[in-house]
Amino acid sequence: MKRRRIALVFEQSQSNATLSYQHGWPKAFLNSALFDCKPINLAGKSLVDEAAIAVYFHRERFDAIVLLHSVFSNQRNLRRLSSLSLSLCRTPKVFFIGNEYKLMPEKMRFCRHLGIDLLISQSNDPRVLSMYRRALGCCVDSIPNTGFDALNFQPQKALKDRSIDVGYRAFEAPLYLGNNEKAEIADLFVRNAQKYELSIDISFDPDKRFDTHNFAIFLNDCRGQIGTEAGGDYFELDDEIRKKINAHIISNPSSTWVEIKSKFFDDMPKTVPIRIISGRQVEAAACKTVQILYEGTYSGYFEGDEHYICLKKDGTNLQDVVEKLRDDSFCEIITSNAYDVVMAELTYEKLIEKFAASLNNIL
């Protein structure tokens, strides 16, 4: 396969250090033998720097310009001058879209303004990909939002030597996603830890999150990690549901999930969901940490009681889950199965190979 020369655009700083994929992707691209990458980190750039970047897109010859998730995930980090320069550039452009549950009208306008030729979604649901194609008229493909850094995420401790039975780090999920699963699974284990004599370390506190290196250490201290599919139950390009719920919460700041669910979701016709495997699950599998996950499809990579201990969403099989967590032979089988999957399919090297094949379709 021909080695492609690309401009790699991303935002990387201490402010997103706990989002391992926003650091992992640039590192993986820069280490890839498939690409000759010219990195453009948007973090901390002055107006003079921005002008230089804008000129650079036109002065240099690239096979493609690749914008990673961090360019526009929670906020748009590509400034106006650079954006204008890119929009006028004839080089094929690729955007890895992140957080596909918020700011979607803005992200669609962003894609149209730049003239994106290839959109990479985190979802592999054909309905989601079809909606993007209709909206943008460009090529669309699916690649999981993260692989794992094998220098950090690897099994360092045997399960018997890990001091924490169940660990978890997460951000609180916005209620407009249509579910409250992160909070519910965390609460289930917090409430039942004493009953089942479980040592737990579960937190949603942003100050207790870890950077890549320290999260790998944490996972190697955990026998088990809980989790749910990432994303939401309602995929939309207009943010209609999100806007309605956010407006309601502003007017009713004491609103609970039960109230939101009853008012907005119980009688709503089901739309296309966007539920995907989480990078935290890929990293846990790479560390051979037992995963206790709500039943789901996990983008087709993990199956219940083959790659993870399957927890029913109503929590009624919790006792069975705890018994499986304490079964060394069972845990050895499922962690080995999950490890084999991520090593075969979800290393950054494998994901970049998949991207290279996708990119060839537009060149």
N, C-alpha and C positions, 0 to 999 in steps of 0.2 A: 504494500500500500504506500502510495506517495506521501512523503512527509510534507504536511501543509504548514505554511507560515501564517500565523494568526495574531491579531491584536487581541489580548485577553484583558477585558475590562471588569473590574470588581471593586468593592469597598471593603477594606480590611484594616481593623484597628482594635484597640483594647475594648472599645464599646461593643463589639460583637464577638469577643473572645470565647464566650460560653456557647456560641453557635458553631459547633465544630465543622459543620458542612461549609460555612462561609469562609473558613480557613483551609479546609481540606481540599476543596475543588481547585483553587489557584495553585496550591502546592502540587497536586496531582498532575495538572496540566503542564506545569513548568518542568516536572520530572518525566513527562511522557516522551517516549521515542517517536511517537506518531506526529508530534507537532513541534514546530519551532515557534515558541511563544514570546511575544513582546508584552510584558506585564504593564498594565496601566491601573495603578491603585488610586482610586478617587479620594481616598481619605486625606483630610488635612490640606487639600490643594488650595492655593491662592488663586486670585483672578489671573495673575500672570501665568501660573501653571496651567490653568484652564485654557488660556489662549494657546499655549504651546501644545496642549493635547489636541485641541481643535485643528491646528495646522498639521499635526502629526498624522492624523487619519488620512489626510490627502497626500502628504509628502511621501509616505512610505507605501510600498507595494505589499499588500496582504492578499492571501487567498480568501480570508474571511475575517470578520470582526465578531468576536464572541463576547456577549454581555452575560455575566453570571448572575445568579439569584440576588446577590447583595446589591446590585445596581438599583433594583427597585423591588423591594420586598415589603418592609414595613413603611418605607418612605422612598421617594425618588431621590437618588444620589447623583444623578447625571445632571449637571448644570445646563443652563439654557444655551450657552455658546457651544459647548461640546455637543449638545443635542442637535442644534442647528447644523453643525458641521457634519455630524453623522447622517442626518436626513438628506444632505446633499451628496453624500458619498455613494458611489456606485458599487463599492465592494459588497459582496453578499454578507448579510448580517443575521446573527443568531441571538436569540434571547432565551435564557433559562428562567422561566417565570417561577417566582416563589410566592408562598402564602396565597394560594389560589382561592381564598375565601374573603378577601378584603381588598378595597380599592380597585376592584376589577374594571369599572368604566375608565378610570385613570390609566390603568395598565393597558387596556385595549387602545386608548388614544395614543399612548406612548408607542405601542407597536406600529400603529398606522403612521404616526408622524415620522418614525425612523425608517419605515419601509422594511420591516423585519421579513426576512425570507424563510426563516425556519424558527418555529417556536418549540421549545422543549418543555413539556408539561411533566409534573410529578405523577400525574394520574395515568393509568393505562386503561381506563374505562373508555371503550369506543364512543360512547355517547358524549363524554367530555371532549374528546379529541375532535369529534364531528362538530360540536358547538364552536370550538375555536376556529376550525377551518371555514365554517360559514361566516363567522364574524370578521376574520382577517384575510381570507383568501390566500393564505400562505401554506407552506408545508408545515405539518405538525407531527411531532413524535413524542414518545414517552421514555423517560429515564428517571429512576428513583432519585430523590433529591440528595442522597448522600451515599457514599461508600464508607470506607473506614481507613484510617491511617494505621497500617500494620506495624509501624514502629512503636505506636502507643497501644493500640488495642490488640492484645494477645493474651492468652491465658498465662498468668504468672503464678497463681496459687491453685492448689487442689481445692475442691469444694469443702472438704473437711477442715481446711485451715482458714476458712473465711469467717470473720467475726460477726457479720450482719446477716440475719436470715433473709430479710426483705428490705430492699432499698428502692428509692425513687427520687428523681429530680424532674420537675416539670414547671412550666408556666401555667398559671390559671387560664383555662380556656374561656374565650368569650361566649356568652350564652346564645348569641345568634348562630352558632354552629349547629344548633338543633339537638344538642345532647350535652350532658354534664358528666360524661363518663370519667374523665380524669379525676375530678373531685370525688366521685362516687367510689371508684376503686381504691383511692387513697384512704377515704374515710372507713371503708369496710375493713381494711387491714389495721388502721389505727384503733378502731373500736374493738377488734378481736385479738389484738396482739397479746394481751395478758391472758385471755382465755386459752389460747393455743401456745402460750409460752414462746412467743416469737420475738426475737431481737430485731427491731425495725429502725430504719433511718429514712424517713419520708418527709419531703419538704417542698413547698411551693415558693419559699422565700428566695427572691432573686439574689440576695446576698450569700445564699448557701449553694448557689450553682458553681460548677467547676469549669475551668478551661479544659482543653483537650487532654493534656497530660494528666491532670488531677482527676478528671472523670474516669479515665482508664484505671487509675489507682483505686478509685471508689468502686468501680465495677468488680475489680479483683478482690475487694473486701466483702462483696455481696454474694451470698449463695444464690439468691433470687432477686429478680427485678420485676416489678409489676408494670403494666402498661395497657394501652388501648390503641386501636388504629388511629392514626393522625387524620386531621381534616374534619369535615363536617358532613351533615346529612343532606345539605341543600347546596348544589352548585348552581351559580347564576352569574351572569356577566353584567348585571345591572345593579347589584348590591341592594336590591329592593328590600329583602328580608332584613339584612343587616341594618339598613338605615331606619327601618320601622322600629326594630327592637332597641337600637341605640337611642332613638328619640324618646321611646317609652321610658327607658331607664333614666334618661336625663330628667324627665318630668316626674318619675317615680323612683328615686334613688334607692329606696329600700326594697325594691322588687327582688323576689327570690326566684330560683330556677323553677320551682313548682308553679308559681304564678305565670312566668314567661312561657313555660311549656303549655299550660292550660290556655292561655290567651292567644298564642301565636302558632303553636305546632300541633296540638291534639287533633284539630279538625282540618288541618291543611293537607291538600292532596300531595302525595309524595312526589318530589322532583328527583332529578339525577343527583346522587350523592357523590362526594369526592372524599373517599376514605382510602388511605394509603399506608404503606409501611413507614415506620418512623426511623430516622437515623439512629435514635437511641436503641432501637431494637437490633439494628444491624451491628452496632458497636458492642452490645451485650452478647450477641451471638459470637462475635469474634473473640470475646474474653471467656467464652464457655460459661457464662453466667446463666443460670436457669431462668427462663422467662415465664411469668405467670400473666397471661394476657386474656382479656375479654375475647370471647369467640368472635372470629372474623376471618377475612380472606387474606389480609396483609399483602396486597398486590400480587397474590398468587405464589409468594415465596415460602410462607410458613403455613403449616396445617396443625390444628389442635391435637395435642397429645402425641404428635410426631416431632414437632420442632419446639413446642412450648406446652406448658401445662394450661389447659383450657378452663377458664373460669366463666361460668354462666353470668350473664349481665344482671341477674337478680340475686347473685351471690349464694344461691341455695346449695351449691356443691363445694362450699368453702372447706368443709372438713376433709373431703376427698382431695382437694387441692393441697392442703397442708400435708396430708399423708404422702402424697406423691412427691412433694418438696423434700420430705425426709427420707425418701427411698433412694439410696445412693445408686443402685443399679439403674432405676428408671431415669434418674437425672443424668447419669452418664450417657445414656442412649439419646435422650432428646437434645442435650447440649452438643453432642457429637454430630447429630443430624443437622442442627441449625448451623453449626460451625462449617460443616461441609458445604451447605448451601451458600453461605456468604463468601467462602473462599472460592467457590466455583463461579459465582454469578454477581457478587456485589462488592468486589474490590473496586477501588477507583480505576485500576487498570482495565478491568472488564467494562466498566461503565464508559470509559473514554474510548475504548474500542467500538462500543455500540454507537457512541456519538460520531466517531470518525466515519462509520458506514453511513450514518444519517446525513452527515455533512456532504458526503460525495454525491448525494442525490440532488443537491442544489448547485453544485459547481460544474 
